[in-house]
Amino acid sequence: MSTPSSFRGNKAALPSKVCVVCGRVMTWRRSWAKNWAEVKYCSDACRRLKAHRG
Ligand SMILES: [Zn+2]
């Protein structure tokens, strides 16, 4: 067994939440670090779907 150098047994610590549109589980991304609390959609497609439906 080999361990990727980017994950030193730390991957389980990443937070996750569920997309309010499609229900898919989103795992924390570095690009979301600043607004993780406000992230509701897994993608722009879901964001648009939600906006379209009001
Ligand atoms: Zn989604």
mmCIF file of the protein (N, C-alpha, C, O) and its ligand, coordinates in Angstrom:
data_MODEL
# 
_entry.id   MODEL 
# 
loop_
_entity.id 
_entity.type 
_entity.pdbx_number_of_molecules 
1 polymer     1 
2 non-polymer 1 
# 
_entity_poly.entity_id                      1 
_entity_poly.type                           'polypeptide(L)' 
_entity_poly.nstd_linkage                   no 
_entity_poly.nstd_monomer                   no 
_entity_poly.pdbx_seq_one_letter_code       MSTPSSFRGNKAALPSKVCVVCGRVMTWRRSWAKNWAEVKYCSDACRRLKAHRG 
_entity_poly.pdbx_seq_one_letter_code_can   MSTPSSFRGNKAALPSKVCVVCGRVMTWRRSWAKNWAEVKYCSDACRRLKAHRG 
_entity_poly.pdbx_strand_id                 A 
# 
loop_
_entity_poly_seq.entity_id 
_entity_poly_seq.num 
_entity_poly_seq.mon_id 
_entity_poly_seq.hetero 
1 1  MET n 
1 2  SER n 
1 3  THR n 
1 4  PRO n 
1 5  SER n 
1 6  SER n 
1 7  PHE n 
1 8  ARG n 
1 9  GLY n 
1 10 ASN n 
1 11 LYS n 
1 12 ALA n 
1 13 ALA n 
1 14 LEU n 
1 15 PRO n 
1 16 SER n 
1 17 LYS n 
1 18 VAL n 
1 19 CYS n 
1 20 VAL n 
1 21 VAL n 
1 22 CYS n 
1 23 GLY n 
1 24 ARG n 
1 25 VAL n 
1 26 MET n 
1 27 THR n 
1 28 TRP n 
1 29 ARG n 
1 30 ARG n 
1 31 SER n 
1 32 TRP n 
1 33 ALA n 
1 34 LYS n 
1 35 ASN n 
1 36 TRP n 
1 37 ALA n 
1 38 GLU n 
1 39 VAL n 
1 40 LYS n 
1 41 TYR n 
1 42 CYS n 
1 43 SER n 
1 44 ASP n 
1 45 ALA n 
1 46 CYS n 
1 47 ARG n 
1 48 ARG n 
1 49 LEU n 
1 50 LYS n 
1 51 ALA n 
1 52 HIS n 
1 53 ARG n 
1 54 GLY n 
# 
loop_
_struct_asym.id 
_struct_asym.entity_id 
A 1 
B 2 
# 
loop_
_chem_comp.id 
_chem_comp.type 
_chem_comp.mon_nstd_flag 
ALA 'L-peptide linking' y 
ARG 'L-peptide linking' y 
ASN 'L-peptide linking' y 
ASP 'L-peptide linking' y 
CYS 'L-peptide linking' y 
GLU 'L-peptide linking' y 
GLY 'peptide linking'   y 
HIS 'L-peptide linking' y 
LEU 'L-peptide linking' y 
LYS 'L-peptide linking' y 
MET 'L-peptide linking' y 
PHE 'L-peptide linking' y 
PRO 'L-peptide linking' y 
SER 'L-peptide linking' y 
THR 'L-peptide linking' y 
TRP 'L-peptide linking' y 
TYR 'L-peptide linking' y 
VAL 'L-peptide linking' y 
ZN  non-polymer         . 
# 
_pdbx_entity_nonpoly.entity_id   2 
_pdbx_entity_nonpoly.name        ? 
_pdbx_entity_nonpoly.comp_id     ZN 
# 
_pdbx_nonpoly_scheme.asym_id         B 
_pdbx_nonpoly_scheme.entity_id       2 
_pdbx_nonpoly_scheme.mon_id          ZN 
_pdbx_nonpoly_scheme.ndb_seq_num     1 
_pdbx_nonpoly_scheme.pdb_seq_num     101 
_pdbx_nonpoly_scheme.auth_seq_num    101 
_pdbx_nonpoly_scheme.pdb_mon_id      ZN 
_pdbx_nonpoly_scheme.auth_mon_id     ZN 
_pdbx_nonpoly_scheme.pdb_strand_id   A 
_pdbx_nonpoly_scheme.pdb_ins_code    . 
# 
loop_
_atom_site.group_PDB 
_atom_site.id 
_atom_site.type_symbol 
_atom_site.label_atom_id 
_atom_site.label_alt_id 
_atom_site.label_comp_id 
_atom_site.label_asym_id 
_atom_site.label_entity_id 
_atom_site.label_seq_id 
_atom_site.pdbx_PDB_ins_code 
_atom_site.Cartn_x 
_atom_site.Cartn_y 
_atom_site.Cartn_z 
_atom_site.occupancy 
_atom_site.B_iso_or_equiv 
_atom_site.pdbx_formal_charge 
_atom_site.auth_seq_id 
_atom_site.auth_comp_id 
_atom_site.auth_asym_id 
_atom_site.auth_atom_id 
_atom_site.pdbx_PDB_model_num 
ATOM   1   N  N  . MET A 1 1  ? 0.833   -1.202 0.000   1.00 0.00 ? 1   MET A N  1 
ATOM   2   C  CA . MET A 1 1  ? 0.000   0.000  0.000   1.00 0.00 ? 1   MET A CA 1 
ATOM   3   C  C  . MET A 1 1  ? 0.865   1.248  0.000   1.00 0.00 ? 1   MET A C  1 
ATOM   4   O  O  . MET A 1 1  ? 1.854   1.336  0.727   1.00 0.00 ? 1   MET A O  1 
ATOM   5   N  N  . SER A 1 2  ? 0.477   2.214  -0.827  1.00 0.00 ? 2   SER A N  1 
ATOM   6   C  CA . SER A 1 2  ? 1.232   3.467  -0.862  1.00 0.00 ? 2   SER A CA 1 
ATOM   7   C  C  . SER A 1 2  ? 0.306   4.639  -0.541  1.00 0.00 ? 2   SER A C  1 
ATOM   8   O  O  . SER A 1 2  ? -0.878  4.610  -0.877  1.00 0.00 ? 2   SER A O  1 
ATOM   9   N  N  . THR A 1 3  ? 0.833   5.638  0.090   1.00 0.00 ? 3   THR A N  1 
ATOM   10  C  CA . THR A 1 3  ? 0.036   6.805  0.456   1.00 0.00 ? 3   THR A CA 1 
ATOM   11  C  C  . THR A 1 3  ? 0.429   8.000  -0.413  1.00 0.00 ? 3   THR A C  1 
ATOM   12  O  O  . THR A 1 3  ? 1.602   8.369  -0.460  1.00 0.00 ? 3   THR A O  1 
ATOM   13  N  N  . PRO A 1 4  ? -0.534  8.603  -1.095  1.00 0.00 ? 4   PRO A N  1 
ATOM   14  C  CA . PRO A 1 4  ? -0.219  9.810  -1.888  1.00 0.00 ? 4   PRO A CA 1 
ATOM   15  C  C  . PRO A 1 4  ? 0.364   10.899 -0.997  1.00 0.00 ? 4   PRO A C  1 
ATOM   16  O  O  . PRO A 1 4  ? -0.119  11.131 0.111   1.00 0.00 ? 4   PRO A O  1 
ATOM   17  N  N  . SER A 1 5  ? 1.391   11.556 -1.481  1.00 0.00 ? 5   SER A N  1 
ATOM   18  C  CA . SER A 1 5  ? 2.068   12.549 -0.648  1.00 0.00 ? 5   SER A CA 1 
ATOM   19  C  C  . SER A 1 5  ? 1.165   13.740 -0.322  1.00 0.00 ? 5   SER A C  1 
ATOM   20  O  O  . SER A 1 5  ? 1.382   14.436 0.670   1.00 0.00 ? 5   SER A O  1 
ATOM   21  N  N  . SER A 1 6  ? 0.139   13.973 -1.172  1.00 0.00 ? 6   SER A N  1 
ATOM   22  C  CA . SER A 1 6  ? -0.736  15.115 -0.921  1.00 0.00 ? 6   SER A CA 1 
ATOM   23  C  C  . SER A 1 6  ? -1.714  14.838 0.220   1.00 0.00 ? 6   SER A C  1 
ATOM   24  O  O  . SER A 1 6  ? -2.238  15.766 0.836   1.00 0.00 ? 6   SER A O  1 
ATOM   25  N  N  . PHE A 1 7  ? -1.954  13.572 0.493   1.00 0.00 ? 7   PHE A N  1 
ATOM   26  C  CA . PHE A 1 7  ? -2.847  13.209 1.585   1.00 0.00 ? 7   PHE A CA 1 
ATOM   27  C  C  . PHE A 1 7  ? -2.089  12.379 2.610   1.00 0.00 ? 7   PHE A C  1 
ATOM   28  O  O  . PHE A 1 7  ? -1.889  11.180 2.413   1.00 0.00 ? 7   PHE A O  1 
ATOM   29  N  N  . ARG A 1 8  ? -1.684  12.980 3.653   1.00 0.00 ? 8   ARG A N  1 
ATOM   30  C  CA . ARG A 1 8  ? -0.963  12.223 4.679   1.00 0.00 ? 8   ARG A CA 1 
ATOM   31  C  C  . ARG A 1 8  ? -1.942  11.704 5.728   1.00 0.00 ? 8   ARG A C  1 
ATOM   32  O  O  . ARG A 1 8  ? -1.895  12.099 6.894   1.00 0.00 ? 8   ARG A O  1 
ATOM   33  N  N  . GLY A 1 9  ? -2.821  10.822 5.296   1.00 0.00 ? 9   GLY A N  1 
ATOM   34  C  CA . GLY A 1 9  ? -3.801  10.260 6.212   1.00 0.00 ? 9   GLY A CA 1 
ATOM   35  C  C  . GLY A 1 9  ? -4.770  11.308 6.717   1.00 0.00 ? 9   GLY A C  1 
ATOM   36  O  O  . GLY A 1 9  ? -5.313  11.187 7.815   1.00 0.00 ? 9   GLY A O  1 
ATOM   37  N  N  . ASN A 1 10 ? -4.990  12.360 5.898   1.00 0.00 ? 10  ASN A N  1 
ATOM   38  C  CA . ASN A 1 10 ? -5.755  13.509 6.345   1.00 0.00 ? 10  ASN A CA 1 
ATOM   39  C  C  . ASN A 1 10 ? -7.039  13.694 5.545   1.00 0.00 ? 10  ASN A C  1 
ATOM   40  O  O  . ASN A 1 10 ? -7.809  14.614 5.821   1.00 0.00 ? 10  ASN A O  1 
ATOM   41  N  N  . LYS A 1 11 ? -7.276  12.850 4.579   1.00 0.00 ? 11  LYS A N  1 
ATOM   42  C  CA . LYS A 1 11 ? -8.402  13.080 3.677   1.00 0.00 ? 11  LYS A CA 1 
ATOM   43  C  C  . LYS A 1 11 ? -9.759  12.969 4.367   1.00 0.00 ? 11  LYS A C  1 
ATOM   44  O  O  . LYS A 1 11 ? -10.726 13.588 3.923   1.00 0.00 ? 11  LYS A O  1 
ATOM   45  N  N  . ALA A 1 12 ? -9.843  12.201 5.430   1.00 0.00 ? 12  ALA A N  1 
ATOM   46  C  CA . ALA A 1 12 ? -11.105 12.059 6.133   1.00 0.00 ? 12  ALA A CA 1 
ATOM   47  C  C  . ALA A 1 12 ? -11.516 13.347 6.834   1.00 0.00 ? 12  ALA A C  1 
ATOM   48  O  O  . ALA A 1 12 ? -12.665 13.491 7.253   1.00 0.00 ? 12  ALA A O  1 
ATOM   49  N  N  . ALA A 1 13 ? -10.585 14.279 6.960   1.00 0.00 ? 13  ALA A N  1 
ATOM   50  C  CA . ALA A 1 13 ? -10.865 15.521 7.663   1.00 0.00 ? 13  ALA A CA 1 
ATOM   51  C  C  . ALA A 1 13 ? -11.582 16.542 6.784   1.00 0.00 ? 13  ALA A C  1 
ATOM   52  O  O  . ALA A 1 13 ? -12.082 17.549 7.284   1.00 0.00 ? 13  ALA A O  1 
ATOM   53  N  N  . LEU A 1 14 ? -11.633 16.287 5.473   1.00 0.00 ? 14  LEU A N  1 
ATOM   54  C  CA . LEU A 1 14 ? -12.294 17.232 4.585   1.00 0.00 ? 14  LEU A CA 1 
ATOM   55  C  C  . LEU A 1 14 ? -13.798 17.247 4.847   1.00 0.00 ? 14  LEU A C  1 
ATOM   56  O  O  . LEU A 1 14 ? -14.429 16.192 4.904   1.00 0.00 ? 14  LEU A O  1 
ATOM   57  N  N  . PRO A 1 15 ? -14.367 18.430 5.006   1.00 0.00 ? 15  PRO A N  1 
ATOM   58  C  CA . PRO A 1 15 ? -15.811 18.530 5.215   1.00 0.00 ? 15  PRO A CA 1 
ATOM   59  C  C  . PRO A 1 15 ? -16.570 18.278 3.923   1.00 0.00 ? 15  PRO A C  1 
ATOM   60  O  O  . PRO A 1 15 ? -16.003 18.331 2.832   1.00 0.00 ? 15  PRO A O  1 
ATOM   61  N  N  . SER A 1 16 ? -17.853 18.005 4.061   1.00 0.00 ? 16  SER A N  1 
ATOM   62  C  CA . SER A 1 16 ? -18.670 17.797 2.868   1.00 0.00 ? 16  SER A CA 1 
ATOM   63  C  C  . SER A 1 16 ? -20.091 18.249 3.164   1.00 0.00 ? 16  SER A C  1 
ATOM   64  O  O  . SER A 1 16 ? -20.499 18.337 4.322   1.00 0.00 ? 16  SER A O  1 
ATOM   65  N  N  . LYS A 1 17 ? -20.838 18.534 2.104   1.00 0.00 ? 17  LYS A N  1 
ATOM   66  C  CA . LYS A 1 17 ? -22.246 18.879 2.256   1.00 0.00 ? 17  LYS A CA 1 
ATOM   67  C  C  . LYS A 1 17 ? -22.992 18.429 1.019   1.00 0.00 ? 17  LYS A C  1 
ATOM   68  O  O  . LYS A 1 17 ? -22.388 17.987 0.042   1.00 0.00 ? 17  LYS A O  1 
ATOM   69  N  N  . VAL A 1 18 ? -24.325 18.544 1.065   1.00 0.00 ? 18  VAL A N  1 
ATOM   70  C  CA . VAL A 1 18 ? -25.151 18.031 -0.019  1.00 0.00 ? 18  VAL A CA 1 
ATOM   71  C  C  . VAL A 1 18 ? -25.687 19.167 -0.884  1.00 0.00 ? 18  VAL A C  1 
ATOM   72  O  O  . VAL A 1 18 ? -26.172 20.169 -0.360  1.00 0.00 ? 18  VAL A O  1 
ATOM   73  N  N  . CYS A 1 19 ? -25.603 19.017 -2.196  1.00 0.00 ? 19  CYS A N  1 
ATOM   74  C  CA . CYS A 1 19 ? -26.142 19.992 -3.137  1.00 0.00 ? 19  CYS A CA 1 
ATOM   75  C  C  . CYS A 1 19 ? -27.661 20.067 -2.963  1.00 0.00 ? 19  CYS A C  1 
ATOM   76  O  O  . CYS A 1 19 ? -28.343 19.042 -2.941  1.00 0.00 ? 19  CYS A O  1 
ATOM   77  N  N  . VAL A 1 20 ? -28.181 21.292 -2.839  1.00 0.00 ? 20  VAL A N  1 
ATOM   78  C  CA . VAL A 1 20 ? -29.619 21.445 -2.590  1.00 0.00 ? 20  VAL A CA 1 
ATOM   79  C  C  . VAL A 1 20 ? -30.462 21.133 -3.825  1.00 0.00 ? 20  VAL A C  1 
ATOM   80  O  O  . VAL A 1 20 ? -31.674 20.942 -3.718  1.00 0.00 ? 20  VAL A O  1 
ATOM   81  N  N  . VAL A 1 21 ? -29.828 21.080 -4.993  1.00 0.00 ? 21  VAL A N  1 
ATOM   82  C  CA . VAL A 1 21 ? -30.559 20.819 -6.233  1.00 0.00 ? 21  VAL A CA 1 
ATOM   83  C  C  . VAL A 1 21 ? -30.578 19.336 -6.590  1.00 0.00 ? 21  VAL A C  1 
ATOM   84  O  O  . VAL A 1 21 ? -31.645 18.754 -6.784  1.00 0.00 ? 21  VAL A O  1 
ATOM   85  N  N  . CYS A 1 22 ? -29.412 18.737 -6.674  1.00 0.00 ? 22  CYS A N  1 
ATOM   86  C  CA . CYS A 1 22 ? -29.341 17.353 -7.155  1.00 0.00 ? 22  CYS A CA 1 
ATOM   87  C  C  . CYS A 1 22 ? -29.075 16.344 -6.040  1.00 0.00 ? 22  CYS A C  1 
ATOM   88  O  O  . CYS A 1 22 ? -29.178 15.137 -6.259  1.00 0.00 ? 22  CYS A O  1 
ATOM   89  N  N  . GLY A 1 23 ? -28.739 16.825 -4.864  1.00 0.00 ? 23  GLY A N  1 
ATOM   90  C  CA . GLY A 1 23 ? -28.545 15.919 -3.741  1.00 0.00 ? 23  GLY A CA 1 
ATOM   91  C  C  . GLY A 1 23 ? -27.203 15.220 -3.721  1.00 0.00 ? 23  GLY A C  1 
ATOM   92  O  O  . GLY A 1 23 ? -26.969 14.336 -2.897  1.00 0.00 ? 23  GLY A O  1 
ATOM   93  N  N  . ARG A 1 24 ? -26.320 15.613 -4.627  1.00 0.00 ? 24  ARG A N  1 
ATOM   94  C  CA . ARG A 1 24 ? -25.007 14.990 -4.670  1.00 0.00 ? 24  ARG A CA 1 
ATOM   95  C  C  . ARG A 1 24 ? -24.132 15.518 -3.537  1.00 0.00 ? 24  ARG A C  1 
ATOM   96  O  O  . ARG A 1 24 ? -24.203 16.690 -3.167  1.00 0.00 ? 24  ARG A O  1 
ATOM   97  N  N  . VAL A 1 25 ? -23.309 14.627 -2.999  1.00 0.00 ? 25  VAL A N  1 
ATOM   98  C  CA . VAL A 1 25 ? -22.408 15.037 -1.926  1.00 0.00 ? 25  VAL A CA 1 
ATOM   99  C  C  . VAL A 1 25 ? -21.216 15.777 -2.515  1.00 0.00 ? 25  VAL A C  1 
ATOM   100 O  O  . VAL A 1 25 ? -20.531 15.271 -3.404  1.00 0.00 ? 25  VAL A O  1 
ATOM   101 N  N  . MET A 1 26 ? -20.980 16.975 -2.011  1.00 0.00 ? 26  MET A N  1 
ATOM   102 C  CA . MET A 1 26 ? -19.841 17.776 -2.459  1.00 0.00 ? 26  MET A CA 1 
ATOM   103 C  C  . MET A 1 26 ? -18.758 17.718 -1.398  1.00 0.00 ? 26  MET A C  1 
ATOM   104 O  O  . MET A 1 26 ? -19.016 17.946 -0.216  1.00 0.00 ? 26  MET A O  1 
ATOM   105 N  N  . THR A 1 27 ? -17.571 17.416 -1.823  1.00 0.00 ? 27  THR A N  1 
ATOM   106 C  CA . THR A 1 27 ? -16.443 17.423 -0.887  1.00 0.00 ? 27  THR A CA 1 
ATOM   107 C  C  . THR A 1 27 ? -15.727 18.764 -0.986  1.00 0.00 ? 27  THR A C  1 
ATOM   108 O  O  . THR A 1 27 ? -15.607 19.337 -2.069  1.00 0.00 ? 27  THR A O  1 
ATOM   109 N  N  . TRP A 1 28 ? -15.264 19.247 0.127   1.00 0.00 ? 28  TRP A N  1 
ATOM   110 C  CA . TRP A 1 28 ? -14.598 20.547 0.213   1.00 0.00 ? 28  TRP A CA 1 
ATOM   111 C  C  . TRP A 1 28 ? -13.536 20.707 -0.864  1.00 0.00 ? 28  TRP A C  1 
ATOM   112 O  O  . TRP A 1 28 ? -12.745 19.802 -1.128  1.00 0.00 ? 28  TRP A O  1 
ATOM   113 N  N  . ARG A 1 29 ? -13.543 21.884 -1.477  1.00 0.00 ? 29  ARG A N  1 
ATOM   114 C  CA . ARG A 1 29 ? -12.513 22.196 -2.468  1.00 0.00 ? 29  ARG A CA 1 
ATOM   115 C  C  . ARG A 1 29 ? -11.784 23.453 -2.036  1.00 0.00 ? 29  ARG A C  1 
ATOM   116 O  O  . ARG A 1 29 ? -12.338 24.322 -1.363  1.00 0.00 ? 29  ARG A O  1 
ATOM   117 N  N  . ARG A 1 30 ? -10.534 23.525 -2.439  1.00 0.00 ? 30  ARG A N  1 
ATOM   118 C  CA . ARG A 1 30 ? -9.724  24.684 -2.069  1.00 0.00 ? 30  ARG A CA 1 
ATOM   119 C  C  . ARG A 1 30 ? -10.356 25.982 -2.577  1.00 0.00 ? 30  ARG A C  1 
ATOM   120 O  O  . ARG A 1 30 ? -10.266 27.024 -1.928  1.00 0.00 ? 30  ARG A O  1 
ATOM   121 N  N  . SER A 1 31 ? -10.994 25.904 -3.744  1.00 0.00 ? 31  SER A N  1 
ATOM   122 C  CA . SER A 1 31 ? -11.600 27.103 -4.331  1.00 0.00 ? 31  SER A CA 1 
ATOM   123 C  C  . SER A 1 31 ? -12.811 27.587 -3.527  1.00 0.00 ? 31  SER A C  1 
ATOM   124 O  O  . SER A 1 31 ? -13.263 28.721 -3.684  1.00 0.00 ? 31  SER A O  1 
ATOM   125 N  N  . TRP A 1 32 ? -13.325 26.704 -2.663  1.00 0.00 ? 32  TRP A N  1 
ATOM   126 C  CA . TRP A 1 32 ? -14.475 27.067 -1.843  1.00 0.00 ? 32  TRP A CA 1 
ATOM   127 C  C  . TRP A 1 32 ? -14.065 27.496 -0.435  1.00 0.00 ? 32  TRP A C  1 
ATOM   128 O  O  . TRP A 1 32 ? -14.917 27.764 0.413   1.00 0.00 ? 32  TRP A O  1 
ATOM   129 N  N  . ALA A 1 33 ? -12.793 27.559 -0.200  1.00 0.00 ? 33  ALA A N  1 
ATOM   130 C  CA . ALA A 1 33 ? -12.304 27.826 1.149   1.00 0.00 ? 33  ALA A CA 1 
ATOM   131 C  C  . ALA A 1 33 ? -12.865 29.127 1.724   1.00 0.00 ? 33  ALA A C  1 
ATOM   132 O  O  . ALA A 1 33 ? -13.158 29.215 2.916   1.00 0.00 ? 33  ALA A O  1 
ATOM   133 N  N  . LYS A 1 34 ? -13.010 30.132 0.864   1.00 0.00 ? 34  LYS A N  1 
ATOM   134 C  CA . LYS A 1 34 ? -13.435 31.454 1.344   1.00 0.00 ? 34  LYS A CA 1 
ATOM   135 C  C  . LYS A 1 34 ? -14.932 31.541 1.598   1.00 0.00 ? 34  LYS A C  1 
ATOM   136 O  O  . LYS A 1 34 ? -15.385 32.331 2.426   1.00 0.00 ? 34  LYS A O  1 
ATOM   137 N  N  . ASN A 1 35 ? -15.709 30.711 0.870   1.00 0.00 ? 35  ASN A N  1 
ATOM   138 C  CA . ASN A 1 35 ? -17.161 30.837 1.007   1.00 0.00 ? 35  ASN A CA 1 
ATOM   139 C  C  . ASN A 1 35 ? -17.842 29.488 1.227   1.00 0.00 ? 35  ASN A C  1 
ATOM   140 O  O  . ASN A 1 35 ? -18.990 29.294 0.827   1.00 0.00 ? 35  ASN A O  1 
ATOM   141 N  N  . TRP A 1 36 ? -17.151 28.585 1.846   1.00 0.00 ? 36  TRP A N  1 
ATOM   142 C  CA . TRP A 1 36 ? -17.686 27.237 2.061   1.00 0.00 ? 36  TRP A CA 1 
ATOM   143 C  C  . TRP A 1 36 ? -19.045 27.279 2.745   1.00 0.00 ? 36  TRP A C  1 
ATOM   144 O  O  . TRP A 1 36 ? -19.925 26.481 2.420   1.00 0.00 ? 36  TRP A O  1 
ATOM   145 N  N  . ALA A 1 37 ? -19.227 28.193 3.681   1.00 0.00 ? 37  ALA A N  1 
ATOM   146 C  CA . ALA A 1 37 ? -20.486 28.265 4.419   1.00 0.00 ? 37  ALA A CA 1 
ATOM   147 C  C  . ALA A 1 37 ? -21.652 28.627 3.508   1.00 0.00 ? 37  ALA A C  1 
ATOM   148 O  O  . ALA A 1 37 ? -22.804 28.320 3.815   1.00 0.00 ? 37  ALA A O  1 
ATOM   149 N  N  . GLU A 1 38 ? -21.351 29.281 2.385   1.00 0.00 ? 38  GLU A N  1 
ATOM   150 C  CA . GLU A 1 38 ? -22.410 29.745 1.488   1.00 0.00 ? 38  GLU A CA 1 
ATOM   151 C  C  . GLU A 1 38 ? -22.615 28.833 0.290   1.00 0.00 ? 38  GLU A C  1 
ATOM   152 O  O  . GLU A 1 38 ? -23.552 29.019 -0.486  1.00 0.00 ? 38  GLU A O  1 
ATOM   153 N  N  . VAL A 1 39 ? -21.748 27.856 0.142   1.00 0.00 ? 39  VAL A N  1 
ATOM   154 C  CA . VAL A 1 39 ? -21.868 26.946 -1.003  1.00 0.00 ? 39  VAL A CA 1 
ATOM   155 C  C  . VAL A 1 39 ? -23.102 26.064 -0.851  1.00 0.00 ? 39  VAL A C  1 
ATOM   156 O  O  . VAL A 1 39 ? -23.271 25.387 0.164   1.00 0.00 ? 39  VAL A O  1 
ATOM   157 N  N  . LYS A 1 40 ? -23.967 26.078 -1.871  1.00 0.00 ? 40  LYS A N  1 
ATOM   158 C  CA . LYS A 1 40 ? -25.181 25.262 -1.837  1.00 0.00 ? 40  LYS A CA 1 
ATOM   159 C  C  . LYS A 1 40 ? -25.280 24.342 -3.043  1.00 0.00 ? 40  LYS A C  1 
ATOM   160 O  O  . LYS A 1 40 ? -26.004 23.347 -3.018  1.00 0.00 ? 40  LYS A O  1 
ATOM   161 N  N  . TYR A 1 41 ? -24.549 24.681 -4.097  1.00 0.00 ? 41  TYR A N  1 
ATOM   162 C  CA . TYR A 1 41 ? -24.677 23.938 -5.347  1.00 0.00 ? 41  TYR A CA 1 
ATOM   163 C  C  . TYR A 1 41 ? -23.356 23.298 -5.739  1.00 0.00 ? 41  TYR A C  1 
ATOM   164 O  O  . TYR A 1 41 ? -22.284 23.860 -5.518  1.00 0.00 ? 41  TYR A O  1 
ATOM   165 N  N  . CYS A 1 42 ? -23.456 22.107 -6.328  1.00 0.00 ? 42  CYS A N  1 
ATOM   166 C  CA . CYS A 1 42 ? -22.243 21.382 -6.682  1.00 0.00 ? 42  CYS A CA 1 
ATOM   167 C  C  . CYS A 1 42 ? -21.622 21.930 -7.951  1.00 0.00 ? 42  CYS A C  1 
ATOM   168 O  O  . CYS A 1 42 ? -20.453 21.666 -8.232  1.00 0.00 ? 42  CYS A O  1 
ATOM   169 N  N  . SER A 1 43 ? -22.395 22.695 -8.729  1.00 0.00 ? 43  SER A N  1 
ATOM   170 C  CA . SER A 1 43 ? -21.887 23.170 -10.013 1.00 0.00 ? 43  SER A CA 1 
ATOM   171 C  C  . SER A 1 43 ? -22.695 24.376 -10.476 1.00 0.00 ? 43  SER A C  1 
ATOM   172 O  O  . SER A 1 43 ? -23.745 24.690 -9.916  1.00 0.00 ? 43  SER A O  1 
ATOM   173 N  N  . ASP A 1 44 ? -22.190 25.045 -11.505 1.00 0.00 ? 44  ASP A N  1 
ATOM   174 C  CA . ASP A 1 44 ? -22.925 26.171 -12.080 1.00 0.00 ? 44  ASP A CA 1 
ATOM   175 C  C  . ASP A 1 44 ? -24.257 25.714 -12.664 1.00 0.00 ? 44  ASP A C  1 
ATOM   176 O  O  . ASP A 1 44 ? -25.242 26.452 -12.628 1.00 0.00 ? 44  ASP A O  1 
ATOM   177 N  N  . ALA A 1 45 ? -24.287 24.501 -13.201 1.00 0.00 ? 45  ALA A N  1 
ATOM   178 C  CA . ALA A 1 45 ? -25.510 23.968 -13.784 1.00 0.00 ? 45  ALA A CA 1 
ATOM   179 C  C  . ALA A 1 45 ? -26.617 23.908 -12.724 1.00 0.00 ? 45  ALA A C  1 
ATOM   180 O  O  . ALA A 1 45 ? -27.757 24.285 -12.994 1.00 0.00 ? 45  ALA A O  1 
ATOM   181 N  N  . CYS A 1 46 ? -26.283 23.441 -11.535 1.00 0.00 ? 46  CYS A N  1 
ATOM   182 C  CA . CYS A 1 46 ? -27.268 23.353 -10.460 1.00 0.00 ? 46  CYS A CA 1 
ATOM   183 C  C  . CYS A 1 46 ? -27.660 24.748 -9.982  1.00 0.00 ? 46  CYS A C  1 
ATOM   184 O  O  . CYS A 1 46 ? -28.821 24.998 -9.660  1.00 0.00 ? 46  CYS A O  1 
ATOM   185 N  N  . ARG A 1 47 ? -26.693 25.648 -9.937  1.00 0.00 ? 47  ARG A N  1 
ATOM   186 C  CA . ARG A 1 47 ? -26.987 27.025 -9.523  1.00 0.00 ? 47  ARG A CA 1 
ATOM   187 C  C  . ARG A 1 47 ? -28.013 27.636 -10.463 1.00 0.00 ? 47  ARG A C  1 
ATOM   188 O  O  . ARG A 1 47 ? -28.954 28.297 -10.023 1.00 0.00 ? 47  ARG A O  1 
ATOM   189 N  N  . ARG A 1 48 ? -27.829 27.415 -11.758 1.00 0.00 ? 48  ARG A N  1 
ATOM   190 C  CA . ARG A 1 48 ? -28.752 27.973 -12.758 1.00 0.00 ? 48  ARG A CA 1 
ATOM   191 C  C  . ARG A 1 48 ? -30.123 27.319 -12.664 1.00 0.00 ? 48  ARG A C  1 
ATOM   192 O  O  . ARG A 1 48 ? -31.150 27.986 -12.786 1.00 0.00 ? 48  ARG A O  1 
ATOM   193 N  N  . LEU A 1 49 ? -30.128 26.024 -12.448 1.00 0.00 ? 49  LEU A N  1 
ATOM   194 C  CA . LEU A 1 49 ? -31.394 25.311 -12.329 1.00 0.00 ? 49  LEU A CA 1 
ATOM   195 C  C  . LEU A 1 49 ? -32.223 25.890 -11.188 1.00 0.00 ? 49  LEU A C  1 
ATOM   196 O  O  . LEU A 1 49 ? -33.422 26.130 -11.324 1.00 0.00 ? 49  LEU A O  1 
ATOM   197 N  N  . LYS A 1 50 ? -31.560 26.105 -10.075 1.00 0.00 ? 50  LYS A N  1 
ATOM   198 C  CA . LYS A 1 50 ? -32.247 26.640 -8.904  1.00 0.00 ? 50  LYS A CA 1 
ATOM   199 C  C  . LYS A 1 50 ? -32.750 28.048 -9.163  1.00 0.00 ? 50  LYS A C  1 
ATOM   200 O  O  . LYS A 1 50 ? -33.871 28.391 -8.787  1.00 0.00 ? 50  LYS A O  1 
ATOM   201 N  N  . ALA A 1 51 ? -31.921 28.866 -9.804  1.00 0.00 ? 51  ALA A N  1 
ATOM   202 C  CA . ALA A 1 51 ? -32.291 30.241 -10.096 1.00 0.00 ? 51  ALA A CA 1 
ATOM   203 C  C  . ALA A 1 51 ? -33.461 30.294 -11.078 1.00 0.00 ? 51  ALA A C  1 
ATOM   204 O  O  . ALA A 1 51 ? -34.356 31.131 -10.960 1.00 0.00 ? 51  ALA A O  1 
ATOM   205 N  N  . HIS A 1 52 ? -33.431 29.382 -12.045 1.00 0.00 ? 52  HIS A N  1 
ATOM   206 C  CA . HIS A 1 52 ? -34.468 29.339 -13.062 1.00 0.00 ? 52  HIS A CA 1 
ATOM   207 C  C  . HIS A 1 52 ? -35.826 29.008 -12.443 1.00 0.00 ? 52  HIS A C  1 
ATOM   208 O  O  . HIS A 1 52 ? -36.863 29.523 -12.861 1.00 0.00 ? 52  HIS A O  1 
ATOM   209 N  N  . ARG A 1 53 ? -35.790 28.143 -11.447 1.00 0.00 ? 53  ARG A N  1 
ATOM   210 C  CA . ARG A 1 53 ? -37.044 27.720 -10.824 1.00 0.00 ? 53  ARG A CA 1 
ATOM   211 C  C  . ARG A 1 53 ? -37.458 28.655 -9.687  1.00 0.00 ? 53  ARG A C  1 
ATOM   212 O  O  . ARG A 1 53 ? -38.530 28.496 -9.104  1.00 0.00 ? 53  ARG A O  1 
ATOM   213 N  N  . GLY A 1 54 ? -36.621 29.606 -9.386  1.00 0.00 ? 54  GLY A N  1 
ATOM   214 C  CA . GLY A 1 54 ? -36.921 30.539 -8.313  1.00 0.00 ? 54  GLY A CA 1 
ATOM   215 C  C  . GLY A 1 54 ? -36.613 29.911 -7.000  1.00 0.00 ? 54  GLY A C  1 
ATOM   216 O  O  . GLY A 1 54 ? -36.798 30.538 -5.957  1.00 0.00 ? 54  GLY A O  1 
HETATM 217 ZN ZN . ZN  B 2 .  ? -25.941 19.688 -7.832  1.00 0.00 2 101 ZN  A ZN 1 
# 
